[in-house]
Amino acid sequence: MARASKAETHLVEWKESWRDEYLRWLCGFANAEGGTLIIGMSDNGKPIGAADAQRLLVDLPNKIRDTLGLIVPVRAITKKGKMLVEIEVEASPTPISYKGEYHVRSGSTKQQLTGNALSTFLLRKLGRHWDSAPVPNVALKDLSVDAFKRFKGHAEGGKRLPLKALSAKRGELAERLRLVTEVGMLKRAALLLFHEDPERWFTGAYVKIGMFLSESELAYHDEVHGNLFAQMDQTVELLLTKYMVAWIGYRGLTRLETFPVPREALREVVVNALIHKDYSAGTPIQIRVYRDKLRIWNPGELPPTWTANKLLQPHESRPPNPDIANTFFRGGLIEAWGRGYEKIREACQEAGAPEPTVEFDGGVRLGWQWQVPPSVQQADARLGSTEVTTEVTTEVTTEVERLVAALSGEMTRRDLQTELGLKNNEHFRKAYLLPALEAGAIEMTIPHKPNSRLQRYRATRSGKPPMTGGRR
């Protein structure tokens, strides 16, 4: 009952007087979690009384039944001496339309569903999901053998499938993972998970990564295509080896690498994006990397009544693509308890990294912001550049050693690059020159004029990186 409510919520709506257009609000309640419409209350919650309350008590039950097909209680209540009319609507197990329109209550507002959101809503109300729909004219032989091997490799460690299932043929494994319909057709989930080119059927089923110097200036970018397991592995690998900066430190003689976003959190957020994406939207997952921040946007809709902040709190598991989620779970890649974002926060807390923020703007946007260490800023200043320096390799020590070995006396940057046989200027700068300067293995001949045309580089006395902090 809503009569004790002191504010409008996702379950309560106040109206000063009745208008037939408010049938849309009742439709929205029925298509969400139910709710109560109170006639005779002002927007600020003051009871003013419902005009013609007695007539409404007679007319509204029939009008609601004839328009929405709902039988709902309509009753009179009194508050502060004013007679109000209360209409209580229960959540409907089937879709309810208002003259062909479908509305849903979200927060304290009503929204009309159209396009992809409407399709997803109707499927869910009918006990179906987008990823469970069959795809005609595709056979098991069309699925990628490599994708199944990749899945089995993950599943062996997860131990959520018996060994017998992992040694089974593709058809048997697809059946066990519930990726085949009752009539033997492959589901959409099967193609996304195991076909080498799911974009033949689903436009935008890939990941786009960009390195940005500013909000409007793109330095370089990559696209990751293929099945979802390949996208997961390749996206995380690209972020860690090409886009993200790892700051280097030493504990004794042990070399330590620290990313601003922990590896575990990065992997978890990529997996969550792939599982929860709205693949009917035709838009790729978009990852924007900056010098001091990271943003991951995933097209999709939140469950009705959910807010973005709820994702960062303990919540039940309600994946929009349950067949995809089930396969990732059987592969040991996720839990089935709605703890994805909680695990991201825990990984950040354990690593002493900043926790992510989350917002919803036509999709879920997860973001991190961090401080660039002074040592990294100083290294960039020595080169006289404010460019982002994030394209790195996994073995910087080897690159620095190669550069030092190539030095003969004092050499220009061009001569060094030629001696090393490197053609890409940016790769040489980011993977060789900058790390060598930062580590103290080489030095400038004119340090106070880093951009001088006469600038040369020479080995320091040690001729090798000392055991101090640096960056990968």
CORURHU-V785018 format. One record per residue. N is the residue number from 1. RES is the residue in one small letter. PHI is phi in degrees with one decimal (NA if undefined). Layout:
N RES PHI
N RES PHI
//
This chain:
1 m NA
2 a -108.2
3 r -68.6
4 a -88.4
5 s -66.0
6 k -104.7
7 a -157.0
8 e -70.8
9 t -136.7
10 h -69.5
11 l -111.5
12 v -137.0
13 e -134.6
14 w -106.9
15 k -137.6
16 e -72.3
17 s -147.4
18 w -86.6
19 r -133.8
20 d -61.9
21 e -65.0
22 y -72.6
23 l -60.4
24 r -63.6
25 w -65.4
26 l -65.5
27 c -60.6
28 g -62.3
29 f -60.8
30 a -63.2
31 n -85.3
32 a -113.6
33 e -105.0
34 g 84.7
35 g 166.6
36 t -131.4
37 l -105.4
38 i -113.8
39 i -96.8
40 g 108.6
41 m -118.8
42 s -77.3
43 d -62.9
44 n -91.8
45 g 86.1
46 k -94.4
47 p -69.8
48 i -119.1
49 g 91.1
50 a -94.7
51 a -67.6
52 d 55.5
53 a -58.4
54 q -63.2
55 r -67.0
56 l -63.4
57 l -63.0
58 v -89.5
59 d -78.6
60 l -64.1
61 p -56.1
62 n -70.8
63 k -65.2
64 i -66.6
65 r -64.5
66 d -70.9
67 t -90.3
68 l -108.2
69 g 73.5
70 l -113.8
71 i -104.6
72 v -127.7
73 p -74.9
74 v -121.5
75 r -135.0
76 a -95.5
77 i -132.0
78 t -119.4
79 k -139.5
80 k 52.5
81 g 78.0
82 k -107.0
83 m -86.7
84 l -116.5
85 v -115.0
86 e -113.3
87 i -116.6
88 e -106.5
89 v -117.8
90 e -89.4
91 a -62.7
92 s -96.0
93 p -74.7
94 t -118.6
95 p -65.0
96 i -115.1
97 s -117.8
98 y -112.1
99 k 52.0
100 g 88.3
101 e -98.3
102 y -115.7
103 h -119.3
104 v -144.7
105 r -83.3
106 s -135.8
107 g 64.9
108 s -103.0
109 t -125.3
110 k -108.7
111 q -126.7
112 q -88.5
113 l -88.6
114 t -142.2
115 g 55.6
116 n -62.0
117 a -62.9
118 l -67.2
119 s -59.4
120 t -62.7
121 f -62.1
122 l -63.9
123 l -61.3
124 r -64.9
125 k -65.0
126 l -92.0
127 g 77.5
128 r -120.1
129 h -133.3
130 w -56.0
131 d -76.8
132 s -94.7
133 a -68.2
134 p -76.1
135 v -119.0
136 p -74.2
137 n 64.0
138 v -128.1
139 a -113.1
140 l -58.9
141 k -65.6
142 d -80.7
143 l -80.3
144 s -79.4
145 v -63.3
146 d -63.0
147 a -64.7
148 f -65.6
149 k -64.0
150 r -63.0
151 f -62.4
152 k -61.5
153 g -61.6
154 h -69.3
155 a -67.8
156 e -60.6
157 g -79.5
158 g -74.8
159 k 58.4
160 r -108.7
161 l -130.8
162 p -65.0
163 l -57.4
164 k -61.7
165 a -68.3
166 l -72.2
167 s -95.5
168 a -75.3
169 k -71.1
170 r -58.0
171 g -62.3
172 e -65.3
173 l -66.8
174 a -62.1
175 e -62.9
176 r -64.3
177 l -83.2
178 r 60.5
179 l -104.3
180 v -124.3
181 t -75.4
182 e -61.8
183 v -100.5
184 g 86.9
185 m -92.9
186 l -72.2
187 k -82.7
188 r -57.3
189 a -58.0
190 a -61.4
191 l -70.1
192 l -65.0
193 l -81.4
194 f -128.6
195 h -92.4
196 e -71.4
197 d -141.1
198 p -64.4
199 e -69.4
200 r -62.0
201 w -111.7
202 f -126.2
203 t -59.9
204 g 81.6
205 a -84.5
206 y -151.5
207 v -117.2
208 k -115.8
209 i -121.2
210 g -133.8
211 m -101.3
212 f -111.0
213 l -81.5
214 s -154.8
215 e -62.1
216 s -111.3
217 e -112.8
218 l -94.6
219 a -83.9
220 y -163.2
221 h -153.9
222 d -139.4
223 e -123.2
224 v -115.3
225 h -114.5
226 g 106.0
227 n -68.5
228 l -65.4
229 f -68.7
230 a -65.4
231 q -61.9
232 m -60.5
233 d -64.5
234 q -71.6
235 t -64.9
236 v -62.4
237 e -63.1
238 l -62.7
239 l -61.5
240 l -81.1
241 t -106.5
242 k -123.9
243 y -107.8
244 m -91.2
245 v -92.3
246 a -104.9
247 w -88.8
248 i -101.9
249 g -143.4
250 y -131.2
251 r -116.1
252 g 67.0
253 l -97.4
254 t -86.3
255 r -83.8
256 l -115.9
257 e -114.6
258 t -128.2
259 f -92.5
260 p -61.6
261 v -113.5
262 p -56.9
263 r -53.4
264 e -63.9
265 a -67.7
266 l -63.4
267 r -62.5
268 e -63.9
269 v -72.7
270 v -67.0
271 v -61.8
272 n -60.9
273 a -63.8
274 l -65.5
275 i -77.0
276 h -94.8
277 k -63.4
278 d -86.0
279 y -75.4
280 s -84.9
281 a -76.0
282 g 74.6
283 t -120.8
284 p -74.8
285 i -65.3
286 q -121.6
287 i -119.1
288 r -111.0
289 v -110.9
290 y -122.3
291 r -59.4
292 d -128.9
293 k -161.2
294 l -142.5
295 r -131.5
296 i -124.9
297 w -115.2
298 n -127.6
299 p -64.1
300 g 163.8
301 e -113.6
302 l -79.5
303 p -57.5
304 p -52.3
305 t 76.8
306 w -82.0
307 t -115.7
308 a -61.1
309 n -63.7
310 k -64.2
311 l -63.1
312 l -88.6
313 q -113.0
314 p -57.2
315 h -152.8
316 e -70.0
317 s -85.9
318 r -136.9
319 p -68.4
320 p -71.5
321 n -122.0
322 p -64.1
323 d -70.9
324 i -65.5
325 a -61.6
326 n -63.1
327 t -67.2
328 f -63.5
329 f -66.2
330 r -64.4
331 g -83.7
332 g 74.4
333 l -95.6
334 i -142.8
335 e -93.3
336 a -115.8
337 w -125.0
338 g 67.8
339 r -103.3
340 g -56.6
341 y -71.4
342 e -63.6
343 k -67.3
344 i -62.5
345 r -63.7
346 e -63.3
347 a -64.1
348 c -67.2
349 q -62.8
350 e -64.5
351 a -88.6
352 g 70.3
353 a -95.2
354 p -63.6
355 e -82.8
356 p -77.5
357 t -104.2
358 v -137.9
359 e -146.7
360 f -123.1
361 d -146.0
362 g 78.9
363 g 175.1
364 v -90.2
365 r -114.9
366 l -106.8
367 g -139.5
368 w -123.4
369 q -133.0
370 w -143.0
371 q -90.9
372 v -78.7
373 p -57.5
374 p -56.0
375 s -62.6
376 v -70.8
377 q -62.4
378 q -66.4
379 a -63.3
380 d -64.8
381 a -63.8
382 r -63.9
383 l -90.4
384 g 66.2
385 s -135.8
386 t -108.3
387 e -65.0
388 v -66.5
389 t -122.0
390 t -120.4
391 e -79.5
392 v -129.5
393 t -116.9
394 t -83.5
395 e -131.4
396 v -62.7
397 t -53.7
398 t -63.7
399 e -63.8
400 v -64.5
401 e -62.9
402 r -62.9
403 l -65.2
404 v -62.3
405 a -65.5
406 a -79.2
407 l -69.8
408 s -132.9
409 g 70.2
410 e -107.2
411 m -132.9
412 t -76.3
413 r -61.8
414 r -63.7
415 d -64.5
416 l -62.2
417 q -64.4
418 t -65.8
419 e -61.1
420 l -84.4
421 g 72.3
422 l -105.7
423 k -100.9
424 n -84.6
425 n -61.4
426 e -68.0
427 h -63.1
428 f -61.9
429 r -63.3
430 k -82.0
431 a -94.6
432 y -116.3
433 l -65.9
434 l -62.7
435 p -61.6
436 a -67.5
437 l -64.8
438 e -64.4
439 a -77.5
440 g 81.7
441 a -79.1
442 i -133.3
443 e -146.6
444 m -84.5
445 t -80.1
446 i -127.3
447 p -63.4
448 h -81.5
449 k -133.4
450 p -60.7
451 n -99.2
452 s -62.4
453 r -68.8
454 l -93.7
455 q -63.1
456 r -136.6
457 y -127.6
458 r -143.7
459 a -70.9
460 t -77.0
461 r -59.3
462 s -71.9
463 g 68.2
464 k -155.4
465 p -65.7
466 p -76.3
467 m -85.8
468 t -132.3
469 g -64.0
470 g -160.1
471 r -138.3
472 r -76.6
//
